[in-house]
Amino acid sequence: MGRAASVAVATKWRDRVRRWRRSGLSIAEFCRQEQISQPSFFGWRKRLVEGRAVASRRGRQLAGGPSQRPQFVELPVPGWSTTSGIQIALPGGAIVTLPPQADAELVTAAIRAAVPAAEDRPC
C-alpha cells in the first residue's frame, strides 16, 4: 500500500475520533458500536495527536520560531463569567483558566493549546 492508502486510513480514523468526541459515549461503548478494537482506537487517537503536534512544531519553525507564536489564546465560552473558574498552572509557566463546568474534552484541548507555549522553556 502506498501513501494514498495511508492518507485514506488516517482520514477515516480522524473522522472516527471526531465522531467519538461528539457522541458523548465512552470509548468502550463507541468501539462496540463501531465494531473496532479499543487498542486500535487508542493507537490511532495517539498517532493523530502526535501528528498534529509534529505539524504544529514544523509550522512554528517555518514561521520564524517560537518567539512569533501568541503567548495567550482566549477561548470565549458563552454564558461564563471570567471572575469564576479553575486555574491550572502548567510546567513552564503557562496558566489555563477554565469554567467550573468544563468537561474533560475542554480541559484536554485547553492544556494541549497551552503546552506548546511552555515546551520550549528550560526546566
VENRARA-V920790 format. One record per backbone hydrogen bond with DSSP energy under -1.0 kcal/mol. NH is the residue of the N-H (numbers start at 1). CO is the residue of the C=O. E is the energy in kcal/mol with one decimal. If there is no record, write none. Layout:
# VENRARA-V920790
nh->[NH & NH]
co->[CO & CO]
e->[E & E]
This chain:
# VENRARA-V920790
nh->[6 & 7 & 8 & 9 & 10 & 11 & 12 & 13 & 14 & 15 & 16 & 17 & 18 & 19 & 20 & 21 & 22 & 23 & 30 & 31 & 32 & 33 & 34 & 35 & 36 & 41 & 42 & 43 & 44 & 45 & 46 & 47 & 48 & 49 & 50 & 51 & 52 & 53 & 54 & 55 & 56 & 57 & 58 & 59 & 60 & 61 & 62 & 63 & 64 & 65 & 68 & 69 & 80 & 84 & 86 & 88 & 90 & 93 & 96 & 98 & 102 & 107 & 108 & 109 & 110 & 111 & 112 & 113 & 114 & 115 & 118 & 119 & 121]
co->[2 & 3 & 4 & 5 & 6 & 7 & 8 & 9 & 10 & 11 & 12 & 13 & 14 & 15 & 16 & 17 & 18 & 19 & 26 & 27 & 28 & 29 & 30 & 31 & 31 & 37 & 38 & 39 & 40 & 41 & 42 & 43 & 44 & 45 & 46 & 47 & 48 & 49 & 50 & 51 & 52 & 53 & 54 & 55 & 56 & 57 & 58 & 59 & 61 & 60 & 65 & 66 & 77 & 81 & 98 & 96 & 94 & 90 & 88 & 86 & 99 & 103 & 104 & 105 & 106 & 107 & 108 & 109 & 110 & 111 & 115 & 115 & 118]
e->[-1.7 & -2.6 & -2.1 & -2.4 & -2.5 & -2.5 & -2.2 & -2.3 & -2.6 & -2.2 & -2.1 & -2.9 & -2.1 & -2.5 & -2.2 & -2.3 & -1.9 & -1.4 & -2.6 & -2.8 & -2.0 & -2.4 & -2.5 & -1.0 & -2.2 & -2.1 & -3.0 & -2.5 & -2.7 & -2.7 & -2.3 & -2.4 & -2.8 & -2.1 & -2.8 & -2.3 & -1.8 & -2.1 & -2.4 & -2.4 & -2.4 & -2.3 & -2.5 & -2.4 & -2.0 & -2.2 & -2.5 & -1.8 & -1.0 & -3.4 & -1.5 & -1.3 & -1.6 & -1.1 & -3.3 & -3.2 & -3.6 & -1.9 & -3.0 & -3.2 & -1.9 & -2.2 & -2.6 & -2.5 & -2.6 & -2.4 & -2.6 & -2.0 & -1.7 & -2.6 & -1.3 & -1.8 & -1.2]
